[in-house]
Amino acid sequence: DDPDYVARVMSALEGEHSFDRKRERIDEYGWRHFGDLYGDHENAGDPALTRISHYNNQYDAVAGFAIQYFRTGDTRWLEPMEDLARHVIDIDIYHTDEDKAAYNHGLFWHTAHHVEAGTATHRTYSRDAGGGSGGPSSEHNYTTGLMLYYFMTGDEPARQAVVELADWVIAMDDGSLTPLKWITKAPTGLASATGSYAYHGPGRGPGNGIVALLNAHRLTGAPRFIAKADELIRRCVHPNQDIPALNLLDAERRWFYTVFLQALGRYLDIKLEADERDVMYTYVRKTLLAYARWMAEHEYPYLDKPEILQHPTETWAAQDMRKCDVFLCASAHASDRERNRFLERSDFFFSSSLSQLRQMPTSSYTRPTVVMLTNGYRRAYVRTHPDVYAPPAKATVDFGEPGTFRPQKQVAARRIFTLAVSGLDRKSTRLNSSH
């Protein structure tokens, strides 16, 4: 293991910036936040560190703790894993059928950015903080840690939570569960939108949703989960997609596409594990390779262009580690020549991420540390198992050209407009005939 990477992740357990010491610093022992993590990155620019913010399970810190335990065998990772898993299950998941489908059984966000947690419950934050909760959202849905926690402990509520959050992905996208169902039952698009309800390309909303669906399928074998994952993948990406048109280098608005590509890597792993090199395997493999080729030509470390970032913080340096992982995933499915190119790019972003973090005194903040816990660990395995590569697809498939997805509200608006115009035409016809 790279010593710089190891030091980065071990800072979560050891030293003055460990998560345990941060918990002590803000007395994080109440029923609302025990087991949560102190979001000290929200205090950037405040030397007194006076703002109290709770991190929730953003970027799946539970999975990060479990992964680092598997990597090291160090039992100190187990306590924060269990504490946060219990917090997510008991506090952060909205266990109800009484709200709308987009919210029921969803996962509430961390404390909103740049505000005090105040008297916030799991519903993000209170009115005292100067705003209100936006409710659960597809962009904040992390279940891999809960799945690993269940495998390690047999804790049934953890298993139920994984299934619950996957069913939420299906429900939020179900047009028959909204008031617009009388006009159209088209999918709402809530499971595939990221950053904007108008954007349904690769993003963290569908990326996290796909991973949640894959985890639930692993636990239950239920076909509905893999079917929905297939649907979201086909909706958001295509092997022949016009990638430059997505403007992915607009980091502030599109950085999250790497989360989606990591989800594609997970999808391919599961397909290979089940020995299913079918049409969807081929679709996803070709798509991942197409994006990796584009990234190899165009991607760069985020902080190389700080002028285009609203807040050029340590988190951007940490997020570069996702690019390392995307290239590792792609290398397993590429030809020899491309494989070497992808591995070189993976090494580049791995080193760049760590190098930039090393120069930043704020690199021990909670958010970049969690990103390190959950990304970059695959590199050591790939480097020590150079002969492990995925077999090619069994057949070549022509997938044609990508289509255009229209969410329920857009379909409904078009139908209402069409009906209104049709009604005016009929009225005009009657008036003309009366003369």
C-alpha positions as CSV (number, residue, x, y, z in Angstrom):
1,D,0.0,0.0,0.0
2,D,1.2,3.5,-0.7
3,P,2.4,5.0,2.6
4,D,0.9,8.4,1.8
5,Y,-2.5,6.9,1.1
6,V,-2.3,4.8,4.3
7,A,-1.4,7.9,6.3
8,R,-4.4,9.7,4.8
9,V,-6.9,7.1,5.8
10,M,-5.4,6.4,9.2
11,S,-5.9,10.0,10.1
12,A,-9.6,9.0,10.6
13,L,-8.5,6.8,13.5
14,E,-5.3,8.4,14.8
15,G,-4.0,11.8,15.8
16,E,-5.6,15.1,16.8
17,H,-7.9,15.1,13.8
18,S,-9.3,11.6,14.3
19,F,-13.1,11.2,14.1
20,D,-13.2,10.1,17.7
21,R,-11.5,13.4,18.8
22,K,-13.8,15.4,16.6
23,R,-16.8,13.8,18.3
24,E,-15.4,14.8,21.7
25,R,-14.7,18.3,20.5
26,I,-18.3,19.1,19.8
27,D,-19.9,16.7,22.3
28,E,-21.5,14.6,19.6
29,Y,-23.4,12.3,22.1
30,G,-27.0,13.3,21.8
31,W,-29.8,11.1,20.5
32,R,-29.9,13.1,17.2
33,H,-26.3,12.7,16.3
34,F,-24.5,10.0,18.2
35,G,-22.5,8.0,15.7
36,D,-22.6,10.8,13.2
37,L,-19.4,12.6,12.0
38,Y,-18.5,16.2,12.7
39,G,-18.6,18.1,9.4
40,D,-15.6,20.3,10.3
41,H,-15.1,21.2,6.6
42,E,-18.1,23.5,7.0
43,N,-15.9,25.6,9.2
44,A,-13.5,26.5,6.4
45,G,-12.4,30.1,7.0
46,D,-13.4,30.1,10.6
47,P,-10.3,29.6,12.8
48,A,-12.4,29.2,15.9
49,L,-14.3,26.2,14.4
50,T,-17.5,27.4,16.0
51,R,-20.0,26.0,13.5
52,I,-21.5,22.7,14.4
53,S,-22.4,20.6,11.3
54,H,-23.2,16.9,11.0
55,Y,-21.9,14.9,8.1
56,N,-24.5,12.1,8.0
57,N,-23.3,9.3,5.8
58,Q,-22.3,11.3,2.8
59,Y,-20.0,9.3,0.4
60,D,-20.7,6.3,2.5
61,A,-18.4,6.6,5.5
62,V,-19.9,3.3,6.8
63,A,-18.5,1.5,3.8
64,G,-15.2,3.3,4.2
65,F,-14.8,2.0,7.7
66,A,-15.7,-1.5,6.6
67,I,-13.3,-1.4,3.7
68,Q,-10.4,-0.2,5.8
69,Y,-11.1,-3.0,8.3
70,F,-11.0,-5.6,5.5
71,R,-7.9,-4.0,4.2
72,T,-6.0,-4.0,7.5
73,G,-7.7,-6.3,10.0
74,D,-7.5,-3.4,12.5
75,T,-10.5,-3.8,14.8
76,R,-10.5,-0.1,15.6
77,W,-12.5,0.5,12.4
78,L,-15.4,-1.5,13.8
79,E,-16.6,0.9,16.4
80,P,-17.1,3.9,14.1
81,M,-18.6,1.6,11.5
82,E,-21.2,0.3,13.9
83,D,-22.0,3.6,15.5
84,L,-22.6,5.3,12.2
85,A,-24.5,2.4,10.8
86,R,-26.9,2.4,13.7
87,H,-27.3,6.2,13.4
88,V,-28.2,5.9,9.7
89,I,-30.7,3.1,10.3
90,D,-32.4,4.6,13.4
91,I,-32.2,8.4,12.7
92,D,-31.4,9.3,9.1
93,I,-33.8,7.0,7.2
94,Y,-37.3,8.3,6.8
95,H,-39.2,5.2,7.9
96,T,-42.7,6.3,6.9
97,D,-45.5,5.8,4.3
98,E,-47.2,9.0,5.2
99,D,-45.3,11.5,3.0
100,K,-44.9,11.6,-0.8
101,A,-43.3,8.7,-2.7
102,A,-40.2,10.9,-3.4
103,Y,-39.5,11.1,0.3
104,N,-41.0,7.9,1.9
105,H,-38.2,5.6,3.2
106,G,-35.5,7.9,1.8
107,L,-32.3,9.0,3.4
108,F,-32.1,12.6,4.7
109,W,-29.1,14.8,4.0
110,H,-26.3,16.0,6.1
111,T,-26.6,19.5,7.7
112,A,-27.0,22.0,4.9
113,H,-23.9,23.7,3.8
114,H,-22.7,26.9,5.5
115,V,-25.3,26.8,8.3
116,E,-25.5,25.6,11.9
117,A,-27.1,22.3,12.7
118,G,-29.0,24.0,15.5
119,T,-31.7,21.7,16.8
120,A,-31.8,19.7,13.6
121,T,-33.2,16.2,13.6
122,H,-32.6,13.7,10.8
123,R,-34.7,16.1,8.6
124,T,-31.5,17.9,7.7
125,Y,-31.8,21.2,9.7
126,S,-34.2,23.3,11.6
127,R,-35.9,26.7,10.9
128,D,-33.5,28.2,13.5
129,A,-30.7,27.7,11.0
130,G,-32.4,30.0,8.5
131,G,-33.9,27.5,6.1
132,G,-35.8,24.3,5.7
133,S,-35.1,20.8,4.6
134,G,-35.3,19.8,1.0
135,G,-36.1,16.3,2.0
136,P,-34.5,13.0,0.9
137,S,-33.0,13.1,-2.6
138,S,-31.6,10.5,-5.0
139,E,-28.2,12.2,-4.8
140,H,-27.8,11.2,-1.1
141,N,-28.4,7.4,-1.0
142,Y,-25.6,5.2,0.3
143,T,-26.1,1.5,1.2
144,T,-22.9,-0.3,0.5
145,G,-21.7,0.2,4.1
146,L,-25.1,-1.0,5.4
147,M,-24.8,-4.1,3.2
148,L,-21.2,-4.8,4.5
149,Y,-22.3,-4.2,8.1
150,Y,-25.1,-6.8,7.6
151,F,-22.7,-9.3,6.1
152,M,-20.4,-8.8,9.1
153,T,-23.0,-8.9,11.9
154,G,-26.2,-10.4,10.6
155,D,-28.0,-7.3,11.8
156,E,-31.5,-7.7,10.2
157,P,-32.4,-3.9,10.4
158,A,-29.3,-3.2,8.3
159,R,-30.5,-5.6,5.6
160,Q,-34.0,-4.2,5.7
161,A,-32.5,-0.7,5.4
162,V,-30.7,-1.7,2.2
163,V,-33.8,-3.0,0.6
164,E,-35.9,-0.1,1.8
165,L,-33.5,2.5,0.2
166,A,-33.5,0.5,-3.1
167,D,-37.3,0.4,-3.1
168,W,-37.2,4.1,-2.5
169,V,-35.3,4.5,-5.8
170,I,-38.0,2.7,-7.6
171,A,-40.8,4.5,-5.9
172,M,-39.5,8.1,-6.4
173,D,-39.3,7.4,-10.2
174,D,-42.8,5.8,-10.4
175,G,-45.2,8.2,-12.2
176,S,-48.2,6.3,-11.0
177,L,-47.5,7.5,-7.4
178,T,-47.8,11.2,-8.2
179,P,-50.8,13.5,-8.7
180,L,-49.8,13.7,-12.4
181,K,-50.7,10.0,-12.9
182,W,-54.1,11.0,-14.3
183,I,-52.3,12.7,-17.2
184,T,-49.3,10.4,-17.7
185,K,-47.6,7.6,-15.7
186,A,-44.3,8.3,-17.3
187,P,-41.3,8.0,-15.0
188,T,-40.8,11.1,-12.8
189,G,-37.0,11.3,-13.5
190,L,-36.3,11.9,-9.8
191,A,-34.1,8.8,-9.8
192,S,-32.0,10.0,-12.7
193,A,-31.7,13.8,-12.1
194,T,-28.5,15.3,-10.7
195,G,-28.0,19.0,-9.9
196,S,-31.0,19.9,-12.0
197,Y,-34.3,18.2,-12.9
198,A,-33.4,18.9,-16.5
199,Y,-30.2,16.8,-16.5
200,H,-30.4,13.1,-16.8
201,G,-26.9,12.2,-17.9
202,P,-24.3,10.5,-15.8
203,G,-24.5,11.9,-12.3
204,R,-24.4,10.9,-8.6
205,G,-28.2,10.7,-8.4
206,P,-28.6,7.7,-10.7
207,G,-25.1,6.5,-9.8
208,N,-26.0,6.1,-6.2
209,G,-29.4,4.7,-7.1
210,I,-27.8,2.0,-9.3
211,V,-25.5,1.0,-6.5
212,A,-28.4,0.9,-4.1
213,L,-30.3,-1.3,-6.5
214,L,-27.4,-3.6,-7.0
215,N,-26.9,-4.0,-3.3
216,A,-30.5,-4.9,-2.7
217,H,-30.4,-7.4,-5.6
218,R,-27.3,-9.0,-4.0
219,L,-29.3,-9.4,-0.7
220,T,-32.6,-10.6,-2.1
221,G,-32.1,-11.8,-5.7
222,A,-35.3,-9.8,-6.6
223,P,-35.5,-9.1,-10.3
224,R,-37.1,-5.7,-9.8
225,F,-33.8,-4.2,-8.6
226,I,-31.6,-5.3,-11.5
227,A,-34.4,-4.3,-13.9
228,K,-34.5,-0.8,-12.5
229,A,-30.7,-0.5,-12.6
230,D,-30.7,-1.5,-16.2
231,E,-33.4,1.1,-16.9
232,L,-31.4,3.9,-15.2
233,I,-28.2,3.0,-17.1
234,R,-29.9,3.0,-20.5
235,R,-31.6,6.3,-19.6
236,C,-28.5,8.1,-18.6
237,V,-25.7,6.8,-20.8
238,H,-25.2,5.1,-24.2
239,P,-22.2,3.5,-25.9
240,N,-22.5,6.0,-28.8
241,Q,-23.3,9.1,-26.7
242,D,-22.0,12.5,-27.7
243,I,-19.8,12.9,-24.6
244,P,-18.5,16.4,-25.4
245,A,-22.1,17.7,-25.5
246,L,-22.5,16.9,-21.8
247,N,-20.0,19.5,-20.9
248,L,-18.4,17.3,-18.3
249,L,-15.4,19.6,-17.8
250,D,-17.7,22.1,-16.1
251,A,-16.6,20.8,-12.7
252,E,-19.0,22.7,-10.5
253,R,-22.0,21.3,-12.4
254,R,-20.7,18.0,-13.7
255,W,-18.0,16.7,-11.4
256,F,-20.4,13.9,-10.2
257,Y,-20.3,12.0,-13.5
258,T,-17.4,10.0,-12.1
259,V,-19.7,8.6,-9.4
260,F,-21.9,7.2,-12.1
261,L,-18.9,5.6,-13.9
262,Q,-17.8,4.0,-10.7
263,A,-21.4,2.5,-10.5
264,L,-20.9,1.1,-14.0
265,G,-17.8,-0.6,-12.7
266,R,-19.7,-2.2,-9.9
267,Y,-22.4,-3.3,-12.3
268,L,-19.8,-5.1,-14.5
269,D,-18.3,-6.7,-11.4
270,I,-21.6,-8.2,-10.5
271,K,-22.4,-9.3,-14.0
272,L,-19.0,-11.2,-14.2
273,E,-19.5,-12.7,-10.8
274,A,-22.8,-14.1,-12.1
275,D,-21.2,-15.1,-15.4
276,E,-23.7,-13.0,-17.3
277,R,-21.9,-11.5,-20.3
278,D,-25.2,-10.6,-21.8
279,V,-26.4,-7.6,-23.9
280,M,-26.5,-5.3,-20.9
281,Y,-23.0,-6.4,-19.9
282,T,-21.8,-5.4,-23.4
283,Y,-23.8,-2.2,-23.3
284,V,-22.2,-1.1,-20.0
285,R,-18.7,-2.3,-20.9
286,K,-18.7,-0.3,-24.2
287,T,-20.1,2.7,-22.4
288,L,-17.5,2.7,-19.7
289,L,-14.7,2.3,-22.2
290,A,-16.0,5.2,-24.3
291,Y,-16.0,7.5,-21.3
292,A,-12.6,6.3,-20.1
293,R,-11.2,7.1,-23.6
294,W,-12.7,10.6,-23.4
295,M,-11.3,11.1,-19.9
296,A,-7.8,10.0,-20.9
297,E,-7.8,12.7,-23.5
298,H,-9.4,15.6,-21.5
299,E,-9.5,15.1,-17.7
300,Y,-7.1,17.0,-15.5
301,P,-6.8,17.5,-11.7
302,Y,-9.5,19.9,-10.6
303,L,-7.3,22.3,-8.7
304,D,-5.2,22.9,-11.9
305,K,-8.0,25.3,-12.8
306,P,-9.1,26.8,-9.5
307,E,-10.5,29.9,-11.2
308,I,-13.5,27.9,-12.5
309,L,-14.4,26.6,-9.0
310,Q,-16.6,28.4,-6.6
311,H,-14.7,27.0,-3.6
312,P,-11.3,25.5,-4.6
313,T,-11.0,23.4,-1.4
314,E,-9.3,20.2,-0.3
315,T,-12.4,18.2,-1.3
316,W,-11.6,18.8,-5.0
317,A,-8.2,17.2,-4.6
318,A,-9.8,14.2,-2.8
319,Q,-12.4,13.8,-5.5
320,D,-9.7,13.3,-8.1
321,M,-9.2,9.9,-6.5
322,R,-12.5,8.9,-8.2
323,K,-10.9,9.4,-11.6
324,C,-8.2,7.0,-10.5
325,D,-10.8,4.4,-9.7
326,V,-12.7,4.9,-13.0
327,F,-9.5,4.2,-14.9
328,L,-8.9,1.1,-12.8
329,C,-12.4,-0.2,-13.6
330,A,-12.0,0.6,-17.3
331,S,-8.5,-1.1,-17.4
332,A,-10.1,-4.4,-16.5
333,H,-12.2,-4.4,-19.6
334,A,-9.8,-2.9,-22.1
335,S,-7.5,-4.2,-24.8
336,D,-3.8,-4.5,-23.9
337,R,-2.9,-1.1,-25.4
338,E,-5.7,0.8,-23.8
339,R,-5.2,-1.1,-20.5
340,N,-1.7,0.3,-20.2
341,R,-3.0,3.8,-21.0
342,F,-5.8,3.6,-18.4
343,L,-3.4,2.3,-15.8
344,E,-1.0,5.2,-16.5
345,R,-3.9,7.7,-16.1
346,S,-5.0,5.9,-12.9
347,D,-1.5,6.3,-11.4
348,F,-1.4,9.9,-12.4
349,F,-4.6,10.9,-10.6
350,F,-3.8,8.7,-7.6
351,S,-0.5,10.5,-7.2
352,S,-1.9,14.0,-8.0
353,S,-4.7,13.6,-5.5
354,L,-2.3,12.7,-2.7
355,S,0.3,15.2,-3.7
356,Q,-2.2,18.1,-3.6
357,L,-3.7,17.0,-0.3
358,R,-0.3,16.7,1.3
359,Q,0.2,20.4,0.6
360,M,-3.1,21.5,2.2
361,P,-3.4,22.0,6.0
362,T,-7.2,21.4,5.7
363,S,-6.8,17.9,4.2
364,S,-7.7,16.3,7.5
365,Y,-11.3,17.6,7.3
366,T,-14.0,15.0,7.5
367,R,-15.2,15.2,3.9
368,P,-11.9,14.6,2.1
369,T,-11.0,12.0,4.6
370,V,-14.2,10.0,3.9
371,V,-13.5,10.3,0.1
372,M,-10.1,8.7,0.8
373,L,-11.7,5.9,2.9
374,T,-14.0,4.9,0.0
375,N,-11.8,5.5,-3.0
376,G,-8.3,4.5,-4.1
377,Y,-8.0,1.3,-2.2
378,R,-8.6,-0.8,-5.4
379,R,-5.2,0.3,-6.8
380,A,-3.1,-2.0,-4.6
381,Y,-5.1,-5.0,-5.7
382,V,-4.9,-4.2,-9.4
383,R,-1.2,-3.6,-9.1
384,T,-0.6,-6.9,-7.4
385,H,-2.9,-8.9,-9.7
386,P,-1.9,-7.7,-13.2
387,D,-3.3,-10.8,-14.8
388,V,-6.9,-10.4,-13.6
389,Y,-8.9,-9.0,-16.5
390,A,-12.5,-9.4,-17.6
391,P,-13.2,-11.6,-20.5
392,P,-14.6,-10.0,-23.6
393,A,-18.3,-10.0,-24.4
394,K,-19.6,-13.0,-26.3
395,A,-21.1,-11.1,-29.2
396,T,-20.9,-7.7,-30.9
397,V,-24.1,-5.7,-30.6
398,D,-25.1,-2.5,-32.5
399,F,-26.9,-0.3,-30.0
400,G,-27.8,2.3,-32.5
401,E,-28.1,6.0,-31.4
402,P,-29.1,7.2,-27.9
403,G,-32.7,8.4,-27.3
404,T,-34.0,11.3,-25.3
405,F,-35.6,10.9,-21.9
406,R,-38.5,13.2,-20.9
407,P,-39.6,13.2,-17.3
408,Q,-43.2,13.0,-16.2
409,K,-43.6,16.7,-15.7
410,Q,-42.4,17.5,-19.2
411,V,-44.6,14.8,-20.7
412,A,-47.6,16.1,-18.7
413,A,-47.0,19.7,-19.7
414,R,-46.8,18.7,-23.4
415,R,-50.1,16.7,-23.2
416,I,-51.9,19.6,-21.4
417,F,-50.7,22.0,-24.0
418,T,-51.8,19.7,-26.8
419,L,-55.2,19.2,-25.2
420,A,-55.6,23.0,-24.7
421,V,-54.6,23.7,-28.4
422,S,-57.0,21.0,-29.5
423,G,-59.8,22.5,-27.4
424,L,-59.2,25.9,-28.9
425,D,-59.2,24.5,-32.4
426,R,-62.5,22.7,-31.8
427,K,-64.0,25.9,-30.3
428,S,-62.9,27.9,-33.3
429,T,-64.3,25.3,-35.6
430,R,-67.7,25.5,-33.9
431,L,-67.7,29.3,-34.0
432,N,-66.9,29.4,-37.7
433,S,-69.6,26.8,-38.5
434,S,-72.2,28.8,-36.6
435,H,-71.6,31.7,-39.0
